[in-house]
Structures are given as structure tokens and as C-alpha cells.
């Protein structure tokens, strides 16, 4: 009798376990990220968990260099953030997460070319301690390059484009000024010519009047 009761309890436990949700933390990251050398970048990592977030939450960030080498510690969080005390990321990484909003992101300051590589974000929220590790493949690009679509635009290209547009605008302004000045001087020349013609006509009329007066005087004298 006792054996049958124990067997029933075991079977009931197995059934309840099968119905209980599987505890596993889901990690969400951008996957691929590109940033300019010398700038700061936010490594975003969020998660979802079956269990409510509590003081037992732990977050571990690590780094694998692109050119190979051993994995390096980046950041750790457990109730409080713990920065690296030595290594390449000392004084270059800060906590920018909010566990209550399921955000465990960090900010990396003053990017360098040797920061190229894969950053891993691991979250454990007991009893959720299993799940895949989030990854971000960071590419640090040359200063003076910006991403556009699937390619890049160099600052020099933007400079030449701006220079071309500026030159075209300046040329248009110069053309307008030249046209206005040309019309102004053309009108001035026409006005001067008209004035000279009027002056010549006035002198001619005055001369004719003088000749008429002389002729009349001579006739009266005769």
C-alpha cells in the first residue's frame, strides 16, 4: 500500500514538472554593431526571464578579440556594478542598465581599433540560470567614416559634396551679381548717351537760334 502511494506521488511530481514552465533566460542584443574610433558606444543587452528580477540577478560581460586570444573580463553586476580594476577596459566601461526594465547594457568609452571583437552578455536570474549567451560583434571603423546602408561614406566625400554644392551656390550668386551690375551699368550708359544727345540737340538749337537772330539783324540793317 505504501509503495503504491509513493509511486503515485512520484508520477504526480513528474506530471507537475512537465507542466511547469522551463526556466531559461532569453538574451537580446543588436548582434552586429559598428562605431567610429575614439567615440563612445553603448553595448545594448536586454533579457526576459520566467522568474521576477531580484537581488540574485548576475550579469557578466566578456570579450573575445577579433584577432584571437583568450577571453577577457569586461564587466560584472550583482546588486551593484563592478568595474574591471585592471586590463584594457579599466576606466573605460560604465554600467548603463536598469534590471527593473530587464536592461543590462554597458557603455564603452574611447573606442580603439583593438576593441574589435565579440562581446558576450550572460544573465542569470535564479532560478533561471540557463539560456544562451548574447553576443555583439563590434567593428571599430576609421575616424572619418560613417555607415550608410551596407557601405560607408568618408568624411572627405561629404566634404567634397558640400564643397561642390557650396561652389555651385556661390557661382549662382556671382552670376546674379554680374547680371545686375551689367544691367545697372548698361542703363547708366544709355542714360549718359541720352543726356549727351539732348545736350547736343540743345546746343544745335541754340546755334540755329543765334544764326536766325544774326540773319534778322542783318536784314533789318539793310
Buried (B, 14 or more C-beta within 10 A) or exposed (E): EEEEEEEEEEEEEEEEEEEEEEBEBBBBBBEEBBBBBEEEBBBBBBBBBBBEBEEBBBBBBBBBBBEEEEEBBBBBBEEEBBBBEEEBBEEBBBBBBEBEEBBBBBBBEEBEEEBBBBBBBBBBBEEBBEBEEBBBBBBBBEEBBEEEEEEBBEEEBEEEEEEEEEEEEEEEEEEEEEEEEEEEEEEEEEEEEEEEEEEEEEEEEEEEEEEEEEEEEEEEEE
